[in-house]
Amino acid sequence: MTEQKKLLRALAGETLDTPPVWMMRQAGRYLPEYKATRAQAGDFLSLCYNSDLAAEVTLQPIRRYGFDAAIMFADILLVPQALGADVWFVTGEGPRLSTITTADQAAALKPADAIHDKLAPIYETLRILRRELPSETTLIGFAGAPWTVATYMIAGRGTPDQAPAHALKNTDRATFEAVLDRITDATIQYLLMQIEAGAEVVKLFDSWAGSLKGDDFNKYALEPTRKIIAALKAKHPNIPVIAFPREAGPAYAEFAKAVGADCLALDTKVDLKWAADVLQKDGCVQGNLDPKLMVEGGDRLISETKRIVKALSGGPHIFNLGHGITPDADPENVHVMLEAIRG
């Protein structure tokens, strides 16, 4: 059955007549059924840790749209929480964390192998999904890449330019690297357990990779990702890994090969002719419709969707957005997109 799943075929390097499709954040705030389930859970973190409800919101877009993959419902900040950081969400503003900015605070983080008790409900969500998903639907697990997770842990929140993390990196590199190393080791543990619980693919989201430049990009975006993928492949060589170094620009060119990823997820700024000529030579690419078109809809949504499918039709391609779907997206526009892809 696994061999027949379209997403796995694309990840294995097969060029398909119609690309498999899923969306980043496909289970989320743009869906009325998600809002109802979140209200039932009480708050966002309670929803993440309630295995039955997290599985339910993961399944909702599969029932509604028939995507080729389901990505488990969770959040990249569960790893910092499992390491001992305080994490909470402020309605309308997003996540907040206790900051990690000193050597003592970094040293006080829990060992990487101590995260599993806290994250056990996430593994149970995956086990439920393996039972409940349609046989043709691939199950994706995920984690935040270490640099992106570190930016939140150091700043205590999301920031527009990741300035607090850059400042710590530049003024106390030993502490910064201690935080990054602990996240890297914990991420390996987390993803290995996701695979054992049923994830057929895992994805690493480095949403803020683009703010690292030059040697810092290689050290703190590329190298931790390479280390994580090497550890996963050592135990599970047949599990595909999707890497997403968002806004890496020209650094996209060698990234998949350098880190050992099976697929490279493209942000909205990546030129598709360049992607077809340069990136698809090394394997599968994923992307990269602008999420704003899921709000706008209309003819431009249809034409852009068809343009992307055509531009990347010469090699293995997974259709997706260039970043996550936003809460103001129209659920009907997802049907429009799928019709443009599948006919």
FIMAR-635101 format. One line per 10 residues: number of its first residue (from 1); for each residue x, y, z negated of C-alpha. Coordinates in pm, whole numbers, plus 32768, in hexadecimal, padded with zeros to 4 digits. Each point is the difference from the previous one (the first is absolute). Example, Ala and Ser with C-alpha at 12.3 -4.5 7.8 and 13.67 -1.06 7.14 Angstrom:
REM FIMAR-635101
1 = 84CE 7E3E 7CF4  8089 8158 8042
END
This chain:
REM FIMAR-635101
1 = 8000 8000 8000  811A 80EF 7FA7  8090 7FDF 815E  7EB9 8082 8092  7FF6 8142 7F35  8035 8123 80EE  80C2 80D5 7F0C  80F8 7EEA 7FB6  802A 7FBF 8174  805B 816E 803B
11 = 80F0 7FFD 7EDA  80A6 7ECD 8094  804B 80CB 813A  7EDC 7FA0 80E1  7F72 8105 80ED  7E85 7FE0 7FF8  7EFE 807D 80FA  7F4E 80B6 7EE4  80CB 8068 7ED0  7F93 7F94 7EA6
21 = 7F84 8123 7F2F  7FE4 806C 7E96  8015 8152 7F52  80D2 8082 7EE4  7F16 804B 7ED9  7EE9 7F4B 80B7  7F63 7FAA 7EAF  7FBF 8155 7F70  7F48 8140 7FC4  7F71 8030 815D
31 = 7F19 7ED2 7FC9  7EC0 8027 7F35  8017 7E98 7F87  815C 8047 7F76  7F7E 812D 7F3D  7EEF 7F2A 7F69  80F6 7EF2 7F94  80F2 80FF 7F6E  7EE3 8095 7F35  7FB7 7EA2 7F7F
41 = 816E 7FD7 7F98  8004 814D 7F49  8145 8093 8081  810D 7FC0 8104  80F6 7F3B 7F2A  7EE9 7F2A 7F70  7F9E 7FAC 8164  8166 7F9D 8056  8016 7F16 7ED4  7EA7 7F64 8026
51 = 8051 7EDE 80E8  7E99 7FBB 8068  7FB4 816B 8052  8152 803B 80A7  7FBC 7ED2 80DD  7EA5 8085 804A  807E 8153 807D  810C 7F4E 80CD  7EF1 7F30 80A6  7F10 8122 8044
61 = 80AD 8086 813B  8030 7E9D 8080  7E89 7FC4 7FEB  7FAF 8150 809B  8102 800A 8118  80A0 7EAA 802D  8168 8079 7FEC  810F 7F05 8051  80A2 8032 7EAA  7F9E 8055 7E9C
71 = 80F5 80BA 7F23  7FCB 7FBA 7E91  7F72 811E 7F37  8101 8083 7F06  80E6 812F 7FDD  8176 8037 8020  800A 8096 7EA0  7FA4 7EBA 7F56  8172 7FA2 8007  806A 8134 7F35
81 = 7EEB 7FB2 7F0A  8077 7E98 7FE2  8160 8084 7FC0  7F7F 80CA 7EDA  7FA6 8155 808F  7EB5 809B 7F9D  7F1F 8021 8133  7EAC 80A5 801B  7F2F 809D 8111  7F67 815C 7FF5
91 = 7EBC 8018 80C7  8030 80DA 8131  8174 802A 7FC3  809C 7EA4 8011  80F9 7F3D 7F2D  80C1 8074 7ED0  8122 7F4A 7F5B  80E4 802B 7ED7  8148 807A 8094  8146 7F3B 800B
101 = 8119 8100 8018  810E 7F9A 7F04  80EF 7EDC 7FDA  7F50 7F95 7EBE  7EAA 8002 80A8  8086 7F35 8124  80A0 7F06 7F12  7EB7 7FDD 7F42  7F48 7F80 8133  7F9E 7E93 7FE4
111 = 80CE 7EF6 80B2  7F89 7FAD 815E  7F91 7EA1 7F9E  7F24 8089 7EE6  7EFE 809B 80EB  7F2D 7ECC 8047  7F1B 8003 7ED2  7F87 815D 8059  7FE2 7FAD 8171  7F5A 7EAB 7FD6
121 = 7EAA 8089 806D  8097 806C 814C  8076 7E9E 8043  7EA5 7F80 7FA8  7F68 80F6 80FA  80D8 7F60 810E  7F96 7EA1 7F9C  7E93 8066 8017  8037 809C 8154  80A9 7ECA 808D
131 = 7EC5 7F41 7FA6  7F07 8106 8077  8095 8095 813D  7F93 7F81 8156  80F1 7EFE 8088  8073 80E8 8119  8055 8124 7F17  8167 8030 7F8B  803B 8062 7E94  80FE 8117 7FCA
141 = 80AA 804F 7EB5  80C8 813B 7FC7  80D7 80D9 7F23  808C 815C 8009  816B 8015 806E  80ED 8061 7EE4  8049 8165 8070  7E90 805A 801F  7FA9 7F60 7EB1  8129 80B0 7F5F
151 = 7F86 8155 8079  7EC0 7FCF 7F38  80B0 7F77 7ECC  80F8 8121 7FF4  7F07 8119 8049  7EDB 7F6D 7F41  7F1E 803E 812C  8000 801F 8178  80C0 812E 8083  8009 80A2 815A
161 = 8179 7FEF 8027  8071 7EFC 7EFD  80D9 8113 7F67  8018 7F6D 7E9F  8084 7EB4 8086  80F8 80B2 80E2  806F 80D6 7EDA  8041 7ED3 7F20  80B3 7F51 8120  80E3 812D 802B
171 = 8043 8050 7E90  7FFD 7EAA 7F53  8033 7EFA 810A  8046 7EEB 7F05  7EA9 8028 7F5D  7F56 8023 8152  80A3 7EC2 807F  7FA9 7F47 7EBE  7E90 8055 8036  8012 7F9D 816F
181 = 80AD 7EB6 7FB1  7EFC 7FA3 7EF9  7EE5 804A 80F4  80AF 7F36 8110  8028 7ECE 7F21  7E99 801B 7F83  7F7E 8021 8164  80B0 7EBE 8062  7F5B 7F4D 7EDB  7EAD 8097 804F
191 = 8002 7FA5 8171  807F 7EA0 7FC0  7ED9 7FC8 7F18  7F12 8094 8100  807D 7F06 8100  7FDA 7EE0 7F0C  7E9C 8078 7FB7  7FA2 7FF8 8170  807E 8132 80BC  8055 7F9A 8166
201 = 80AC 814A 8055  808F 8112 7F23  802F 816F 804C  80ED 80FD 7F65  7F7A 8163 7FFF  8113 8109 7FF9  7F18 8129 8027  810E 8100 7FA9  8126 7F64 80BB  800C 812A 80EA
211 = 8076 80EB 7EED  8147 7F3F 7FE3  810B 8069 80F8  8149 7F71 807D  80BB 7F21 7F0F  7EEF 8029 7EF8  7F08 7F62 80F1  80E4 7ED6 8030  8045 7FD9 7E8C  7EA7 803D 7F6F
221 = 7F05 7FA7 8110  80AC 7F01 80DF  80D7 7F41 7F06  7EF5 7FBA 7EF4  7F12 7F8B 8112  810F 7F1F 808F  8043 7F6D 7EA8  7E8E 7FBB 7FC2  7FC8 7F5C 8151  813B 7F2B 7FDF
231 = 7F86 7F7F 7EAE  7EA6 7FB2 808D  8089 7F53 8133  80EF 7F2E 7F2E  7ED5 7F5A 7F58  7EF4 802A 810C  80AB 801B 8153  7EBA 7FE0 80C0  7F43 8118 7F51  7FFF 8135 80E1
241 = 8055 8156 7F70  7F82 814D 8086  80D5 8131 7FAB  7F7A 8163 8006  8114 8109 7FDF  7F0D 811D 803F  808B 812F 80B9  8157 7F61 8022  801B 809B 815C  8131 7F8A 80C3
251 = 8059 7F18 7EDE  7EDF 7F23 806F  80DE 7F89 811F  80D2 7F05 7F3E  7F2D 7FDD 7EC8  7F4A 7EB7 8040  813E 7F52 806D  80C9 8090 7EDF  7F09 7F99 7EF1  7F8D 7EB7 8098
261 = 7E93 8066 802A  7F1D 7F46 80F0  7F37 8137 8056  802F 8177 7FEF  7ED1 80D7 7FA9  8005 814B 80BB  7F8A 814F 7F7D  7F3D 80F2 80D7  8138 80C2 806B  80A6 7EDB 80B2
271 = 8002 8028 817A  7F64 7ECB 8099  80D4 7FF0 813A  8136 8007 7F24  7F63 7EFA 7F1E  7FBA 7F1D 8128  8159 8031 8097  80CC 7FEF 7EBE  7F41 7F65 7EDF  7F3C 7EEA 80A9
281 = 8146 7F6B 807E  803D 7F8D 7E9A  7EA3 7F7B 7FBD  7EA4 8063 7F96  7F93 8166 7FC2  7ECA 8078 7F4A  7F40 8144 8028  7FCA 811A 802F  7EAE 80B2 802B  7FE1 814F 7F4E
291 = 7F14 7FD1 7ED5  7F69 8157 804A  7F58 7F65 812E  7F39 7F1F 7F17  7F62 8142 7F80  7FE1 80AB 8151  7F7E 7EDA 80CC  7F7D 8038 815E  80B3 7FE3 814B  8157 8054 7F75
301 = 7FEF 7EDB 7F0F  7FAD 7F17 8120  8107 8088 80EE  8117 8002 7EFB  7FAD 7E9E 7F93  800E 7F84 8166  8142 80C3 8040  80AE 7F57 7EDB  7F8B 7EA6 8068  807D 8039 8164
311 = 814C 809E 7F99  805B 7ED9 7F21  7F66 7EEC 80D5  8151 7F89 8083  806A 7F62 7EB6  7F81 7F84 7EB2  7F1B 8105 7F65  7F18 801B 7ED4  7F0A 811E 801E  7FEA 80DA 7ECA
321 = 7FFE 8169 7F93  813B 80CE 7FD2  7FA4 802A 7E91  7ED9 7FA4 7F24  7E96 8049 805A  7F82 812C 7F3B  7ECC 801A 7F1F  7F53 80F0 80F2  800F 7F09 8123  7EB5 7F98 809E
331 = 7FCE 7E87 7FDD  7F56 7FFE 8154  8142 807B 80A2  80A7 7EB9 7F9B  7F04 7F4A 80DC  8050 80F4 811A  8175 7FB9 7FDA  7FCB 7E87 7FFD  7F27 8011 8137  8110 80C4 80B3
341 = 8101 7EF7 7FA0  7F36 7EC5 8035  7F00 806B 8105
END
